[in-house]
């Protein structure tokens, strides 16, 4: 008679990848609750609020809507946000990322963030010349800005873009790593002096 032992292993969670600016990657499928949390650092009513909830975890919106007693951005640090990825040597937005940016535009138009400023910072991996990578990072940030403005209805006066090429690679990852191909999405409170 043989005795068989079975073990149930707890799932191993990888540590989130964090950019040099301290930003985490947000999953492409993140809902408006997760996007809002990444931009403000606070949960909004109906979106959880449990400490064990991961930043990137998606949650359902409450049936009553999104803007109920939203936490104001001015209670958050000066700038915070997350980053999204881009394909190699490209500034193209896939349909999945267009859907993500549509949810981001909805968050930026919510009561919580309607008066906020948005900064989009383009990055590349280390493959290619410095000049090429600077241009590519610029077009990535501009592509996201154009989508938010033209498709999402976010006023261009609220959007600022910057490009860093390969100057700020993610620590601990090799230069050619795909996570270095990103645009950081940052929000900050508009103090009344504009968004530039």
PEMO-V151960 format. One record per residue. N is the residue number from 1. PSI is psi in degrees with one decimal (NA if undefined). Layout:
n=N psi=PSI
n=N psi=PSI
This chain:
n=1 psi=123.8
n=2 psi=139.4
n=3 psi=127.5
n=4 psi=127.1
n=5 psi=135.6
n=6 psi=143.7
n=7 psi=136.4
n=8 psi=115.6
n=9 psi=137.8
n=10 psi=143.4
n=11 psi=138.3
n=12 psi=126.3
n=13 psi=126.9
n=14 psi=146.4
n=15 psi=141.9
n=16 psi=145.1
n=17 psi=132.3
n=18 psi=134.3
n=19 psi=168.6
n=20 psi=-28.9
n=21 psi=3.6
n=22 psi=16.9
n=23 psi=141.2
n=24 psi=156.6
n=25 psi=137.0
n=26 psi=132.8
n=27 psi=147.2
n=28 psi=-29.5
n=29 psi=4.5
n=30 psi=136.8
n=31 psi=-178.5
n=32 psi=-29.9
n=33 psi=-46.3
n=34 psi=-38.7
n=35 psi=-46.2
n=36 psi=-42.2
n=37 psi=-42.4
n=38 psi=-35.1
n=39 psi=-27.5
n=40 psi=-19.8
n=41 psi=8.8
n=42 psi=147.1
n=43 psi=148.9
n=44 psi=157.8
n=45 psi=136.4
n=46 psi=-0.5
n=47 psi=24.0
n=48 psi=-114.6
n=49 psi=12.0
n=50 psi=133.5
n=51 psi=-27.9
n=52 psi=-7.4
n=53 psi=126.4
n=54 psi=149.9
n=55 psi=-43.3
n=56 psi=-1.4
n=57 psi=138.8
n=58 psi=143.1
n=59 psi=154.8
n=60 psi=146.3
n=61 psi=147.0
n=62 psi=151.6
n=63 psi=-25.9
n=64 psi=-9.9
n=65 psi=-162.7
n=66 psi=-30.8
n=67 psi=9.2
n=68 psi=115.8
n=69 psi=48.4
n=70 psi=145.8
n=71 psi=130.1
n=72 psi=147.2
n=73 psi=-27.7
n=74 psi=-7.5
n=75 psi=-3.1
n=76 psi=166.4
n=77 psi=168.0
n=78 psi=-50.2
n=79 psi=134.5
n=80 psi=161.9
n=81 psi=-140.9
n=82 psi=179.7
n=83 psi=157.2
n=84 psi=159.4
n=85 psi=162.1
n=86 psi=153.6
n=87 psi=164.7
n=88 psi=132.4
n=89 psi=37.3
n=90 psi=151.7
n=91 psi=16.5
n=92 psi=142.2
n=93 psi=122.2
n=94 psi=162.5
n=95 psi=-34.1
n=96 psi=-40.1
n=97 psi=-31.3
n=98 psi=-41.2
n=99 psi=-39.4
n=100 psi=-45.9
n=101 psi=-28.3
n=102 psi=-40.2
n=103 psi=-38.2
n=104 psi=-43.8
n=105 psi=-38.4
n=106 psi=-40.2
n=107 psi=-44.1
n=108 psi=-22.2
n=109 psi=-3.6
n=110 psi=165.5
n=111 psi=-33.5
n=112 psi=-37.3
n=113 psi=8.6
n=114 psi=-21.9
n=115 psi=15.4
n=116 psi=164.1
n=117 psi=147.8
n=118 psi=129.7
n=119 psi=128.2
n=120 psi=119.8
n=121 psi=116.6
n=122 psi=142.9
n=123 psi=161.3
n=124 psi=173.0
n=125 psi=-172.1
n=126 psi=4.8
n=127 psi=129.8
n=128 psi=171.9
n=129 psi=159.5
n=130 psi=-43.0
n=131 psi=-45.3
n=132 psi=-45.9
n=133 psi=-34.7
n=134 psi=-42.9
n=135 psi=-43.8
n=136 psi=-43.0
n=137 psi=-34.6
n=138 psi=-44.5
n=139 psi=-29.8
n=140 psi=-48.3
n=141 psi=-41.1
n=142 psi=-34.1
n=143 psi=-43.2
n=144 psi=-42.4
n=145 psi=-45.0
n=146 psi=-40.9
n=147 psi=-46.3
n=148 psi=-37.8
n=149 psi=-51.2
n=150 psi=-41.5
n=151 psi=-31.5
n=152 psi=-10.0
n=153 psi=16.5
n=154 psi=127.9
n=155 psi=133.7
n=156 psi=-26.3
n=157 psi=-20.2
n=158 psi=-10.6
n=159 psi=130.8
n=160 psi=138.8
n=161 psi=152.5
n=162 psi=156.4
n=163 psi=134.2
n=164 psi=1.7
n=165 psi=-128.0
n=166 psi=17.8
n=167 psi=-25.9
n=168 psi=71.9
n=169 psi=154.3
n=170 psi=126.7
n=171 psi=135.3
n=172 psi=-6.2
n=173 psi=145.9
n=174 psi=152.7
n=175 psi=-39.5
n=176 psi=0.6
n=177 psi=139.4
n=178 psi=-27.9
n=179 psi=-16.1
n=180 psi=-15.7
n=181 psi=90.0
n=182 psi=164.3
n=183 psi=125.8
n=184 psi=135.1
n=185 psi=112.9
n=186 psi=142.9
n=187 psi=144.2
n=188 psi=156.6
n=189 psi=136.4
n=190 psi=113.7
n=191 psi=2.4
n=192 psi=-7.4
n=193 psi=13.4
n=194 psi=-179.0
n=195 psi=10.8
n=196 psi=NA
